[in-house]
Amino acid sequence: MRAVAGLLLMIATAWPSTLGEARDRATGPPETLASERAVTSNVPVESEFPIDFLGVLYEGDVEGGQLRFRHDGRWGSWVELHDDGAEVADHWASGLVSGSDAEAYQVRVPPGARAARAVVINTTDGQPQAASAAAGVCPDTTAVVTRCEWGADESLMTWTPEFRPAQKLTVHHTATTNGSADPAATVRAIYRYQAVDRGFGDIGYQYLIDGSGRVYEGRYSGTDSRPGHDAGGGKVVTAAHVGGFNAGNTGIALLGNFTSVESTTAARGALTGLLSELTTRHGIDPHGTSEYVNPDSGATKMVANISGHRDWAPTECPGGTLYARLPTIRDGVDTVAPTISEVTAAPRRWAATVTWATDEPATSRVRYRPRGVSEWRSTSRDATLVTSHTAEVTALARHTTYQYQVISADAAGHPAISAIASFTTR
Ligand SMILES: [Zn+2]
């Protein structure tokens, strides 16, 4: 578990049983079923499998469209299509619309749309994946839901990762239907849509966050314990979420459409925690604004360090309600280490109980050494984030004076260490 994943750890403890099941299963998550067909406006199309998601793509300088589904022989009402926010010049793509196992669909695209096609995706009913995912065992390297854990079919990943120094953090929404009961299935659908149908070669965001506050690894960056980063953790993987400004720009997408609906408190809390971790790791001022320079193309733009997609390009993304929350989210980003107080030790014959307080939730560890010895020993790190800390120091010698210090790190990974104190065993 990386030290910086403290807050995510807290989230991990709230994971539902799905993750455990993923680990226990002898087989992997369902293979993604997908079918892409040319669109003829108003012509009903029967699907060969239940429709979980549908996206519409076309070329041309127009936008929008309508869609309706048929369930049990009855057509539903037409719904407007909204763009998915992953802008590419002269290409329009809708966000994925949930089909709720529809059997057929009809699409309308505006005059001027060329090469229109609809892609139908099912990420829940396919055969369990064989091969690599079939082992059903994902290395437990991080509190983020890894690609292995959400069931990425790595054969769809055709974009070799490139890494650049971190400059900006950009917030998105996925413009998918709100309130998914199976967010991992939505992540798989977005992955298929962006990697294959949109032609990116991978999912376009470095991270995604669901309504319960779970954080998902997005863009492939290797199988080490640092999602979104190179093995050293200092550089970020380039993804595809802001046209022309992707290198060194980390994209975090909340699952759903926040044009008029509010995001959940849990999702915004996880976003704030992730931003705390990333600004800490990369030394980014959460309230700063500076010139972004694309290290590959030289393109520049003056933009907030924590931005919304619409700060970069004319798009609705990340939605009006989420965008309006950005100032509060920036204020919530934690850049300060915890303050340690009330450090006490209660020694016994072969052990001591050390207690202390911190002014924000933080991890717990004690390092100690017999007086006159230079080498420190340490208790194991308790990653539970608390403000009242207790640690047992054991296997001590009797009638011996020990020096000790307590160490606590907050959710964003900011460490604090107390002054050296001492106790004497009985
Ligand atoms: Zn966006």
Boltz pocket constraint, residues with backbone or C-beta under 6 A from the ligand:
constraints:
  - pocket:
      binder: B
      contacts: [[A, 84], [A, 85], [A, 86], [A, 171], [A, 172], [A, 173], [A, 241], [A, 309], [A, 317], [A, 318]]
      max_distance: 6.0
